[in-house]
Amino acid sequence: MAEGSAVNDLLYPERVLIGGDQTPEGLAAVEALKDIYTRWIPEEKMVLTNTWSSELSKLVSFCDTAFDMCGSELSFPQFKEIVTVFHQYFAEKYLFNDLTHNR
C-alpha cells in the first residue's frame, strides 16, 4: 500500500498473498482469511502459500520498493547488500518465531 491509497488498495488489490503454517490450525486460518477476502476480491487474485514463502515475498516487495525509491542512484552491489540484510532479518525473525512458537 502507498500513502494516500490505502482504502483503494484494500478494495482493489492487484493480488492478495495469504501465508500460514502447514498445520491443521494454520490451514484453517488461511482458509478463514480467504473466505473474508472473497467477499470482494476474486479468488484468482489470491495466492495461498506457507509462512516462509509469504515472508520471502514480502522481502522481495520491500527490496523492490527500496530499489524504486533509490532509482538509478543505487548500484547493483548496494542493492545486493539491501537484499542480504532483509534476508537475514526475515530469516532470523522466522526462525525466532518458529522456535518460540514450538516450545
C-alpha positions in Angstrom: 0.0 0.0 0.0 1.1 3.5 -0.8 0.4 6.6 1.2 -2.9 8.1 0.4 -4.2 5.0 -1.4 -4.8 2.5 1.5 -8.6 2.3 1.0 -8.4 1.9 -2.7 -5.6 -0.6 -2.4 -7.7 -2.6 0.0 -10.8 -2.5 -2.2 -8.9 -3.2 -5.5 -5.7 -5.0 -4.8 -3.5 -6.4 -7.6 -3.3 -9.6 -5.6 -3.7 -10.9 -2.0 -1.0 -13.1 -0.5 -2.1 -15.2 2.4 0.6 -17.4 4.2 0.3 -19.7 7.1 1.7 -22.7 8.8 1.1 -26.0 7.1 -0.7 -27.4 10.2 -4.4 -28.0 10.6 -4.7 -24.8 12.5 -2.6 -22.8 10.1 -4.5 -24.1 7.1 -7.8 -23.3 8.8 -6.5 -19.7 9.4 -5.5 -19.3 5.8 -8.9 -20.6 4.7 -10.7 -18.2 7.1 -8.8 -15.2 5.7 -9.5 -16.3 2.1 -13.2 -16.5 3.0 -13.2 -13.0 4.3 -11.3 -11.6 1.2 -13.6 -13.5 -1.3 -16.4 -11.2 -0.3 -15.0 -8.5 -2.5 -11.9 -9.9 -4.2 -12.0 -12.7 -6.9 -10.2 -15.9 -5.9 -8.0 -15.7 -9.0 -6.3 -12.7 -7.4 -5.4 -14.7 -4.2 -2.2 -16.6 -3.6 -2.2 -19.1 -0.8 1.1 -20.2 0.5 3.1 -21.2 3.5 4.5 -18.8 6.1 8.1 -18.9 4.8 7.1 -18.2 1.1 4.9 -15.3 2.2 7.7 -13.8 4.2 10.1 -14.1 1.3 7.5 -12.5 -1.0 7.3 -9.6 1.5 11.1 -9.4 1.4 11.1 -9.1 -2.4 8.4 -6.5 -2.3 10.4 -4.4 0.2 13.6 -4.7 -1.9 11.7 -3.7 -5.0 10.3 -0.7 -3.2 13.8 0.3 -1.9 15.2 -0.1 -5.4 12.4 2.1 -6.9 12.9 4.7 -4.2 16.6 5.0 -4.9 16.2 4.8 -8.6 19.3 4.9 -10.7 21.4 6.1 -7.8 21.5 2.5 -6.4 24.3 0.3 -7.8 23.9 -3.5 -8.0 26.3 -4.2 -5.1 24.3 -1.8 -2.9 21.0 -3.5 -4.0 22.6 -6.9 -3.2 23.6 -5.6 0.2 20.0 -4.5 0.9 18.7 -7.9 -0.2 21.2 -9.6 2.1 20.2 -7.5 5.1 16.5 -8.1 4.5 17.1 -11.8 4.0 19.0 -12.1 7.3 16.3 -10.1 9.1 13.4 -12.2 7.9 15.3 -15.5 8.3 16.1 -14.6 11.9 12.6 -13.4 12.5 11.1 -16.5 11.0 13.4 -18.8 12.9 12.8 -16.9 16.2 9.0 -17.0 15.7 9.2 -20.7 14.8 11.4 -21.6 17.8 9.3 -19.6 20.3 6.0 -21.0 18.9 7.2 -24.6 19.2 8.5 -24.5 22.8 
